[in-house]
Amino acid sequence: MLTSRRSFIRKSLASATGLSALSVFPPEIFSRNLYNTSSPEEVILKPERRPAPSNSIRFSVIGLNHSHINGMTDALIGGGGLLVSVFAIEPDLLKGFTKRYPNVKVAGSEKEILEDSSVQLVASASIPVDRAPLGVRVMKAGKDFMADKPGIVTLSQYKEVKKIQKQTNRIYSIMYSERLGNPASVKAGELIREGAIGKVVQTIGLGPHRMNPSTRPDWFFVPGKAGGILCDIGSHQCDQFLFYTGSTKAEVALSQIGNFNTTKYPDYQDFGDMIVRSPNASGYIRIDWFTPDGLATWGDGRTFILGTDGYIEMRKYIDIAGRKGGNHLFLVNHKETLYFDCSQVYMPYGEQLVDDVVNRTETAMTQDHCFLATWLALTAQKKAVKIAPFDS
C-alpha cells in the first residue's frame, strides 16, 4: 500500500518546531547555511482494490434542502445500497435530484415511503429543524435513519430522539461528513490507530466557510431553523474531537458566538468557537464565515491532532500556495516528516452503515458517539456567550 520516493530523517531545527517555523527566519539565514532543511518525505497511497460490498439494502430519501444529500446518497450506493424512492415538496430540488439519479421513483408523499415495507433506511437533508422529527417518524415506522448534520437542533429534540431510538432499537446515524466523507480524515484515523503519533492529547479544528448570501435559502439565516453556527458546523468538529481522542465522555468548557459582519440578518452568527474537554484530552474549535473571495475554494478547513510522539495536520480542501487539490495530510514524529496525498483513500462509512443495517451492529459509528457529538454541539450553542452582536 505504501511506497516511498526517498528516505528522509529530519535532523535540523525544523524537526522540533514544525514546518511553519520556516517563516520566522529571514531569507539570508539560508544563504549562510545556518539552517538546513528539506521537503517532507512523500508517501504515495495507491488506490485500494476492494471487493464489491457484501451486503445490500433498499433505501429512500426524504428532504433535499441541502446538497449534502448527494454525498449521502452516493455513500449509500457505493456501500451496497439501492436507491428506491424520493420525496420532497420543492419541485426545483426534486428536479435536480432526479436528474442526478434518473432511476429513482418519485413518491407521492412521505407516508408512501414510511409504509413501504421494503425500505430499510431513510436518508434526509431536509431543513435542519425538521430532521429530528422526521427521524422519530422513521424509527417508529421500523426503519433506520441517516441524517445530514446537524441531525438535531435543540436539546428537547435530542431527548426525544434518544428516547425513541432506545425504544425502537433503530439506527439514528448523523453523517459528520468532514470526517466520514473526507479521505484525509479517514487516513488520520488509520495513522492514529497505528500509534503513529502516540497518545492523542488535543485536537484543533478550524472550519472556515465563504459567505454567499444569494445562494442560501431564508431558513439558513434563522438559528431556530438551522441550529446556530456551533450546533451546525461545530458538530463536525465535536465528532472529530471524540473520534481522534478516543473519548467516550466529554463536556463543553467554554463557547462563544458573534455576528461581526452579517448585518442584514441580526440573529445570524458568522463566528463561533468553543473549548471541549474529556478525561483524557482537550479540544479547541473555531467556526467562521469569513473565507475571502481570493481563496480558490469555499474554506481552508484544517485539523491539527497533537500526540505525545508527534502531530498531524490535515489541509482537507486546499494547501494554500502549495500542492494542488485537497486531501493533504502532514505527519511529524520523532524520526521524520511525512506528506500523504490522501485522494485515493477509501471512505468506508457507506459500506459500514449498510452492514450495520443488515447485521444490527455499530461499525460505522456507535450510537453513543453519534449522540455525544451532537450533545456537545447543542450544549456549546446553548451556553455560548455572545461576544459581538452585529449592532454593538
FENFEN-V375305 format. One line per field, one symbol per residue. phi: phi as a letter, one per 30 degrees, with the letter a starting at -180 (. if undefined). burial: b if it has 16 or more other ideal C-beta (glycine too) atoms within 10 Angstrom, else e. A space follows every 50 residues. Layout:
# FENFEN-V375305
phi=???
burial=???
This chain:
# FENFEN-V375305
phi=.cbcdadabdccddddcjdddeddcdeddddchdbcbadddccccdeddb ddedbbbcbbbbjbdbdeeddddddddddjdcdcabbacceddddddddd bdcdddddadeeddcddddcbccbbdeedcddededdddddibdbbcddd dbcbdddedddddddddchcdcccddddcdcbdddddeddddddidbidd cabbccbdbcdbedccdedeccedccjjdddddddeddededddcidcba bcdaabbabdbcddbdddbcbabaccabdbabbcbbbaccddddddbdac dbbcbccdblbbbccdcacehbddicicbcbbbdcacbccdcdcddcdee dddeddddchcbddaddddeddddddddddddcdddcadecd
burial=eeeeeeebebeeebbeeebeeeeeeeeeeeeeeeeebeebbebebeeeee eebeeebbbbbbbbbbebbebbbbbbbbbbbbbbbbbbeeeebbebbbee eeebeebeebeebbebeebbbbbbbbbbbbbbebbbbbbebebbbbbbbb bbbbeebbebbbebbeebebbbbbbbbbbbbbbbbbbbeebbeeebbeeb bbbbbbbbbebeeeeeeeebbbbebbbbbbbbbbbbbbbbbbbbbebeeb ebeebbbbbbebeebeebbbbbbbebbbeebbbbbbbbbebeeeeeeebb bbbebbbeebbbbbbbbbbeeeeeebbbbbbbbeebbbbbbbeebebbbb bbbbbbbeeeeeebbebebbbbbbbbbbbbbeebeeeeebee
